[in-house]
Amino acid sequence: MRAAFLSRRAGTYLMRLLPMTVYGRIVPREVIGLCYHVVSDRRLPHVRHLYPYKSVEQFEADLLYLKRRFRVVSYPEIVEAGESGRGLGPGAVHLSFDDGYAECFSVVRPILLKHGVPCTFFVTTDALDNRWMIAFNRVSLCIETMAGLGTGELAAVLREVERDAGTPLPDASAFGAWIRSAIRAPDSGAEEVLDRVCARLGVDVAGFLHRERPYLTVEEVRQLASEGFTVGGHTRTHPRLGSTTGTQRIESEIVESCRVVAEITGAERVPFAFPYDAVGVDRGFLRDLLGRHPQIGRLFGTGAFRPDEDFMVNRMLVDSPPAVGRGRTNLPGLLSGAYLEEMMLLARGHRGAVEPAAAT
C-alpha cells in the first residue's frame, strides 16, 4: 500500500515537470482564463482577511512570464474567434479582474499599459463610486477590528453573534470561517447578522467608503473602456447566484449589472462574470437568458480547466502570491497544478462542468 502511495506521489511529481505545451495538448482549451481581484503593495483591511494578493512586483513578473510563454488575448479576440469559427489557436491566455477595486485603475492599469497587455475588468455595479460596500469586504473589516479587541470584549461579541448564528464561535477565526461561508447565500440571513456585527464593533462602513474609496468610480470605468480595456458586469450586489432563490433575481443581477456597464462604456455587448462561481446555475436557463438579452456577451466562471457550455469561459484563480521569491512568478506552478487536477479528474471519468474553486 505504501509502495502504491509513493508511486502515485512520484507520478504526480513527474507530471508537474511536463512542459506547458504538453499539458495543452492533453487538456486542450479554447483559452486559459486567469482571474485576479486586486494587486497592491499596501495592507488593504477590506481585502486582507479574505485572500492573499500579489504585490506590484509579483504581478509584473506574472505578465513578463505570460508574454514570454503565451499569447495574451483580449475579450474582443475571444468573441471574434468564436463567431468566425477559426478559434484562437494554442497558447491563448485571457486576464481578468473581478469585483472592481480601485487598484484596478490606480495600480493594475498602468502596468498593463506599460506592457501592452489587454484585460477585462468585471465590476460590481452597486459599489461603483463607493456608494455601497460588498458584504465580503465588510467581513474583512470586522475581522480586522476583532484582531484589536481584548480577550473579554472579543468573547462578549462572539457570544452575541453565536445567538444569531446558532453555532459555536469560540474565537475570531471561527467567526471568520462561519461568516465567509454563510454570506455567500443571499437568503441565509447572514448579511443582517453582519450588519449587526459591524454596528457592535463600531465598524464605520460609510466612513471607510468615504475615506478610503476602495472601489472604482464611474469615470475610471469610462476611462478604462476608452483606453481599450473591456469592462463587464459582476452583478449589482455580489451574491452567489447558485445559492439564490428564484431565477428572477438571478436574471436581474446579471442583466442590470450589464446594463449599467453598457450605459457607462457605450458598449453594445457586455460580458459577465459570476461572483464566487457558477455552480448550481442552470445552463439551460443561462442559454435562454442570453437569447432574450443579446446585449449580454460571454459568461465567465471560475472552473479553471473544467469543460462547460460554449458561452462560458472558465478561469483559474491566481491571486495567491508565490511562497518564496518576492519578485518571482508562481504561474507555472499554478497552471501545472490546475492541469494536473483536470487530468486526474479525466482519468477518473469526471467530465461534468463542475467548478472546483470559488472566487470572492
C-alpha positions in Angstrom: 0.0 0.0 0.0 2.9 2.3 0.9 4.5 1.4 -2.4 1.4 2.4 -4.3 1.2 5.7 -2.5 4.8 6.5 -3.2 4.3 5.5 -6.8 1.4 8.0 -7.1 3.4 10.7 -5.5 6.3 10.1 -7.8 3.9 10.1 -10.8 2.4 13.4 -9.7 5.8 15.0 -9.3 6.9 13.9 -12.7 3.7 15.1 -14.3 4.3 18.5 -12.8 7.6 18.7 -14.8 5.9 18.3 -18.1 6.2 21.3 -20.5 3.1 23.6 -20.6 2.7 22.7 -24.3 2.3 19.1 -23.4 -0.4 19.9 -20.9 -2.2 22.0 -23.5 -2.3 19.0 -25.9 -3.6 16.6 -23.3 -6.2 19.1 -22.0 -6.9 21.4 -24.9 -9.0 24.5 -24.1 -10.1 27.5 -26.2 -8.4 29.9 -23.9 -6.8 29.9 -20.5 -8.6 32.3 -18.3 -6.7 33.9 -15.3 -8.7 35.6 -12.6 -7.3 38.2 -10.2 -9.1 40.5 -7.8 -6.5 43.1 -6.6 -2.8 43.9 -6.8 -1.2 46.2 -4.2 1.8 46.8 -2.0 -0.5 48.1 0.7 -2.2 46.3 3.5 -5.8 46.5 2.5 -8.1 45.9 5.6 -11.2 45.3 3.4 -9.4 42.5 1.5 -6.5 41.1 3.5 -8.7 38.7 5.6 -10.4 37.3 2.5 -7.5 36.0 0.4 -3.8 36.8 -0.1 -2.9 39.0 -3.1 0.1 39.8 -5.2 2.4 42.8 -4.9 3.2 45.1 -7.9 6.5 43.3 -8.4 4.9 39.9 -8.4 2.1 40.9 -10.8 4.6 42.3 -13.2 6.6 39.1 -13.0 3.4 37.3 -14.0 2.9 39.5 -17.0 6.5 39.0 -18.1 6.1 35.2 -17.9 2.8 35.3 -19.9 4.3 37.5 -22.6 7.2 35.0 -23.0 5.3 31.8 -23.0 1.7 32.6 -24.2 -0.3 34.9 -26.3 -2.4 37.2 -24.2 -5.7 37.9 -26.0 -8.4 40.5 -25.5 -12.1 39.9 -24.9 -12.9 41.1 -28.5 -10.5 38.5 -29.8 -12.3 35.7 -27.9 -15.6 36.9 -29.3 -14.3 37.2 -32.9 -12.7 33.8 -32.7 -15.9 32.2 -31.6 -18.1 33.9 -34.2 -15.7 33.2 -37.0 -15.2 29.5 -36.0 -11.4 29.9 -36.6 -10.5 29.6 -32.9 -7.7 31.3 -31.0 -5.0 28.7 -31.6 -2.8 27.2 -29.0 -1.3 29.3 -26.1 -4.1 31.9 -25.8 -4.5 33.4 -22.3 -7.0 36.0 -21.1 -6.5 38.2 -18.0 -9.4 39.5 -15.9 -10.0 41.2 -12.6 -13.2 40.7 -10.5 -15.1 43.0 -8.1 -14.0 46.4 -9.3 -11.4 47.5 -6.7 -9.9 51.0 -7.1 -6.4 49.4 -7.5 -7.6 48.1 -10.9 -7.3 51.7 -12.1 -4.5 53.1 -9.9 -2.2 50.1 -9.8 -3.1 47.5 -12.4 -4.0 49.8 -15.3 -0.5 51.5 -15.5 1.3 48.1 -15.5 -1.0 46.7 -18.2 -0.5 49.8 -20.4 3.3 49.6 -19.9 3.4 46.0 -21.2 0.6 46.4 -23.8 -1.4 43.6 -22.2 -5.2 43.5 -22.6 -7.6 42.8 -19.7 -11.2 42.6 -18.7 -12.4 44.2 -15.5 -15.7 42.8 -14.1 -17.3 45.4 -11.7 -20.0 45.0 -9.0 -22.1 47.9 -10.2 -23.8 48.9 -6.9 -20.3 49.6 -5.4 -19.3 52.0 -8.2 -18.5 55.5 -6.9 -18.2 53.9 -3.5 -21.9 54.1 -2.9 -22.1 50.7 -1.1 -19.8 48.0 0.2 -19.7 44.3 -0.8 -20.6 42.0 2.1 -17.3 40.2 1.9 -15.4 43.4 2.3 -17.5 44.2 5.4 -16.5 40.8 6.7 -12.8 41.6 6.3 -13.2 44.9 8.2 -15.0 43.1 11.0 -12.2 40.6 11.4 -9.6 43.4 11.2 -11.4 45.1 14.1 -11.8 41.9 16.1 -8.0 41.5 15.9 -7.6 44.6 18.0 -10.1 43.7 20.8 -9.1 42.5 24.3 -10.0 38.9 25.3 -13.0 39.8 27.3 -14.5 42.2 24.8 -14.0 39.7 21.9 -15.7 36.9 23.9 -18.7 39.2 24.6 -19.0 40.0 20.9 -18.7 36.3 19.9 -21.4 35.3 22.4 -23.8 37.8 20.8 -23.0 36.6 17.3 -23.4 32.9 18.4 -27.0 33.6 19.3 -27.7 34.9 15.8 -25.6 32.3 14.0 -26.9 29.3 16.0 -23.4 27.8 16.0 -20.5 27.9 18.4 -17.9 30.6 17.6 -15.1 30.1 20.1 -12.7 32.7 18.5 -12.3 35.2 15.7 -11.1 32.6 13.3 -14.2 30.5 13.8 -16.3 33.6 13.2 -14.4 34.3 10.0 -14.9 30.8 8.7 -18.6 30.9 9.5 -19.4 34.3 8.1 -17.3 33.7 4.9 -19.4 30.6 4.2 -22.8 31.9 5.2 -22.5 35.3 3.5 -22.4 33.6 0.0 -26.0 32.5 0.3 -28.2 35.6 -0.2 -31.2 34.2 1.7 -29.2 32.9 4.7 -29.8 36.0 6.9 -26.0 36.3 7.3 -25.9 39.7 5.8 -28.3 41.0 8.5 -26.1 39.4 11.1 -23.0 41.0 9.5 -24.7 44.5 9.8 -25.3 43.9 13.5 -21.7 42.8 14.0 -20.5 45.9 12.2 -22.6 48.1 14.5 -21.5 46.2 17.6 -17.8 46.6 16.7 -18.1 50.2 15.6 -17.1 49.4 12.0 -17.9 52.6 10.1 -18.6 51.3 6.7 -19.9 54.6 5.3 -16.8 56.4 6.7 -14.4 53.8 5.2 -16.1 54.2 1.8 -15.7 58.0 2.0 -12.1 58.0 3.3 -10.5 55.0 1.5 -12.5 55.0 -1.8 -11.9 51.2 -2.2 -13.9 50.8 -5.4 -13.7 52.2 -9.0 -15.6 55.3 -9.9 -17.8 55.6 -12.9 -15.3 58.0 -14.5 -12.5 55.5 -14.0 -14.6 52.7 -15.6 -15.3 55.0 -18.6 -11.6 55.8 -19.0 -10.6 52.1 -18.8 -13.0 51.4 -21.7 -11.7 54.4 -23.6 -8.2 53.0 -23.3 -9.1 49.7 -24.9 -9.8 47.6 -21.9 -13.1 45.6 -21.6 -15.4 46.2 -18.7 -18.0 43.6 -17.8 -20.8 43.1 -15.3 -20.3 41.2 -12.0 -23.9 41.5 -10.6 -25.2 44.5 -8.8 -24.8 43.2 -5.2 -22.3 40.3 -5.5 -24.5 37.3 -4.4 -23.6 33.7 -5.1 -26.1 33.2 -7.9 -26.1 29.4 -7.5 -27.5 29.8 -4.0 -30.0 32.5 -5.0 -33.7 31.6 -4.7 -35.6 32.2 -7.9 -34.5 32.8 -11.4 -36.0 36.3 -11.5 -33.3 37.7 -9.1 -30.6 35.8 -10.9 -31.7 37.4 -14.2 -32.0 40.8 -12.6 -28.5 40.7 -11.1 -26.9 39.7 -14.4 -29.0 41.9 -16.8 -28.9 45.1 -14.6 -25.2 45.0 -14.0 -24.5 44.6 -17.7 -27.0 47.4 -18.5 -25.2 49.8 -16.1 -21.8 48.9 -17.6 -23.2 49.4 -21.2 -24.5 52.9 -20.2 -21.1 53.9 -18.8 -18.9 52.5 -21.6 -21.2 52.7 -24.6 -20.5 49.0 -25.4 -23.2 47.2 -27.4 -22.5 43.9 -25.7 -21.1 43.4 -22.2 -19.6 40.2 -20.8 -20.5 38.9 -17.3 -18.5 37.1 -14.6 -20.2 35.2 -11.8 -19.3 36.1 -8.2 -17.7 33.2 -6.4 -18.6 30.6 -9.0 -21.4 29.5 -11.4 -22.1 26.1 -9.7 -25.8 25.5 -9.4 -26.9 27.9 -12.0 -28.9 26.0 -14.7 -27.1 26.2 -18.0 -30.4 25.9 -19.9 -31.7 28.9 -18.1 -28.5 30.8 -19.0 -28.7 29.9 -22.6 -32.3 31.1 -22.7 -31.3 34.3 -20.8 -28.6 35.1 -23.4 -31.2 34.5 -26.2 -33.6 37.0 -24.6 -30.8 39.6 -23.8 -28.4 39.7 -26.7 -26.7 42.7 -25.1 -25.0 40.2 -22.7 -21.8 38.8 -24.1 -19.8 35.7 -23.0 -20.1 34.5 -19.4 -17.1 33.8 -17.2 -16.8 31.3 -14.3 -14.1 30.1 -12.0 -13.9 26.5 -13.1 -10.2 26.5 -14.2 -10.0 23.9 -17.0 -13.4 22.4 -16.5 -15.3 21.9 -19.7 -18.5 23.9 -19.9 -21.1 25.4 -22.3 -19.9 27.2 -25.4 -21.0 30.6 -23.9 -18.9 30.1 -20.7 -15.2 30.9 -20.3 -13.8 29.2 -17.2 -10.9 30.8 -15.4 -8.5 29.8 -12.6 -7.8 32.0 -9.6 -4.3 33.3 -9.5 -4.3 35.9 -6.7 -2.1 33.9 -4.3 1.5 35.2 -4.3 4.5 32.9 -4.5 5.5 31.2 -1.3 9.2 32.2 -1.9 10.9 34.7 -4.1 9.5 38.2 -3.7 9.9 39.1 -7.4 9.1 35.7 -8.9 6.0 34.5 -10.7 4.2 31.4 -9.4 2.0 31.0 -12.5 3.9 27.9 -13.8 3.1 26.0 -10.7 -0.5 27.2 -10.5 -1.1 26.3 -14.2 0.6 22.9 -13.9 -1.4 22.2 -10.7 -4.7 23.1 -12.4 -3.8 21.0 -15.5 -2.8 18.1 -13.3 -6.1 18.3 -11.3 -8.1 18.2 -14.6 -6.1 15.3 -16.0 -6.7 13.3 -12.8 -10.4 14.0 -13.0 -10.5 12.9 -16.6 -8.6 9.8 -15.7 -11.3 9.0 -13.1 -14.1 9.7 -15.6 -15.3 13.0 -14.2 -16.3 15.1 -17.2 -19.1 17.4 -15.9 -18.9 21.2 -15.7 -18.1 21.3 -12.0 -16.2 24.3 -10.7 -13.5 23.4 -8.1 -12.9 26.8 -6.6 -14.9 29.8 -5.6 -13.8 33.4 -6.2 -14.9 36.2 -4.0 
